[in-house]
Amino acid sequence: MRRKGITQYQLITDHKFSTGTLDALRKNKSVTVNTIDTLCTLLNCTPNDILRIKRGKEE
């Protein structure tokens, strides 16, 4: 976001992200696919550019 010049304030005011969604992103909690799609559109990237999947221990 920094490289693209997009602030968290802009996400809230211009793109209607909720503060709860931003908090979930900051704390690596679950977000919707719609949120990921919106971020990718704004940042002109793919989900692979912003996501990392961590798998738990396999039993």
LINGI-V285424 format. One line per field, one symbol per residue. ss: DSSP state (@ for helix, = for strand, . for the rest). phi: phi as a letter, one per 30 degrees, with the letter a starting at -180 (. if undefined). psi: psi as a letter, one per 20 degrees, with the letter a starting at -180 (. if undefined). A space follows every 50 residues. Layout:
ss = ???
phi = ???
psi = ???
This chain:
ss = .......@@@@@@.....@@@@@@@@......@@@@@@@@@@@...@@@@ .........
phi = .dddiccdededdcciddddddddddchcdbdddddddddddchbceddb cbcccdddc
psi = hghikprhghhgghjkqqhhghggghjlrprrhgggggghghilarhhhi qpppqrpp.
